[in-house]
Amino acid sequence: MQFLFAKKIGIMRILSLILSLYLFSFLSAPISFAADKKTPNIQVIGWIPAYGIDSSMRALDSNPEIAKGLTRIGLQFWNPSVDGKSLVFAPIDEQGNLVTEAQVRAVVAWAKQRGIQVVLTVYNNSQVLKKWDWELARRAFADQAKPFSSALLQEMQKYNLDGIDLDLEGEGSLDRDRQAYSRFVAGLSKELKKRGKLLTIDSFHSPCTNAPNMSWWADWRGKVDAIHSMGYQDLYEGSTASFTPEGGTVCENGAAMFKYSWQLQYGIKAGYRADQIVMGMPTWLDNWGEGGAGSKVLDHLKEVKQLGVGIALWDLQLEAKDWRQTETWRAIRELKAK
């Protein structure tokens, strides 16, 4: 009896020790929230415009380091159709010559061979339109949301693309269309998630005017993979500029909203991770802005690296020489590796 009792006591002590170790490991582990579970995935996206396909491909082939730095390419090759129900290829010149299927397939093949994702960018401007035609966009996302969404999905699948990038832009006060745009984004997002595909949106870089703008970001929380803030030369960490819309009052009480850090904090408050906020950079310039770490490309890359955000390059013609330099693209690869 004493042996059995002692044996029982021993087993109980072992079980108690195991339970204590489990509770200790559980209570001492860092608390993790759902929004933090995803490992940051810093994106470097660049766009090829319909009018610059050949020049973009020459730039991409000019230095092998460029392909190593890019994670995504947006093909800005499509417009909504006039009736809003479908997609059409965009003109490549003022004469109305259109992007061809062969051009699309050639760019996609180049990117896929190098492990770069490719997304369909639909936009409401062209070499013929010469303006951002919001009514053209609105007929698609508001009046013909279901057929337009289906057309986007079909075209994406036709070319085996990795997702859709919405570059539907409007100038002025357009908040009347905010709900319709949000509904369209929600519906398209649902369909893309079923297919394991991406949805990204190009946004104006203030919350006070134009469409879509920063005040709309909260509407898309949980529905988009990345937001591209299209400030380009306006965005830099040393910025002290405030913004007043034409005919309006000063935006955000005069805040210096074009700092990378201000843009990021706005996105975080709207419910996004840092890596989902992607800062626009101008590839037609070697230098822009002042203050901060400096005005050169490498200076701005250091600033965004510290914040853990991605970069969106307009565009991949890479006209400024520093954007074709090995040093620049090695810095971009370091940005991704953070």
C-alpha positions, 0 to 999 in steps of 0.5 A: 500500500505504501509503495502504491501511495508513494507511486501515486504521489510521484505521478501527481507531482510530475503532472503538477510540474508539467502544468506549472511549466505550461502555465509559465510558458503561456503567461510569459509569452508576448501577447499577440493580436490578430492584426499583428500575426501576419509577417510584414511583407514590404512591397515594391510596386512599379507601374508600366503605363500604356504609353511607355511599354517599350521604354519601361522594358528597356529600363527594366532590362538595363540593370539586373538588380531592378528585377531583384528589387521589384515585388509587383508590377502594375500593368496600367493597360486597361480602361473601363468601357464607355458603358461601364460594363466591361474593359477595353485596352487603353490607347498607347498614343494620341492617334488611338492605337491600342495596347495589344494582347501580345504586349500584355503577354510579353510583359507578364512572361518577363515578370513571371520568369523573375518571380515578380507578381503582376496586377491588372491596373484599370484607370480612367485616363489615357493619351486620347482622353487627356483627363481623369474622367470620373464619370467614366469610372463612376458608370463602371463601379457605381452603375454597372458594378457587377458586370464591371467586376466580372469583366475585371476578374475575367481579364485577370484570369485570361492573363494569369495575373496576381490581382487587380489594382484600382486606379480610378481617380477623380478631382474635386469634392466627390464624397457623394460617391464614397459609399458606391465605391466602398460597396464596389471594393467590398464586392470585388474583394470578396471575389478576389479572396475566393481566388487567392488574388490581390486587391490594391487601390491607388489613393490621393494623399490627403483626406480633404479632396479628390477621390478616392482619398485618405478619408475613404481608407477606413472603408476598405479595412480588411478588404484590400492588400495595399494602399498606394498613396500617390503623393510622389514628389509631394511626399518626403519625411522632411515636409512641413507643408500643409494643404488647403483645397481650392475654395476650402479650409486648411486640411487637418488643422494645418498638419504637415500631412505629406510626411511619410510618418504622418501618412503611415499613422493615418493608415494605422488609425484606419486599421492597416499594418505599416506594410500595407501603406505604400508611399509613392515615389517619383522616378522621373526625379533624382532629388525632391523635397528638403530636410529629413535625411536629405533630398536624394533617392537613397535618403528617402529610401532610408526614411521609409525603411525606418517606418517599415512601409513599401514604395510605389514607383511612378513609373517604370520608365525610370527616367531619372538616372539614379533610379537605374543605379545598382546602389539604388536597387540594393537599397531597395532590396534592403528595404524589403528585407527589413 
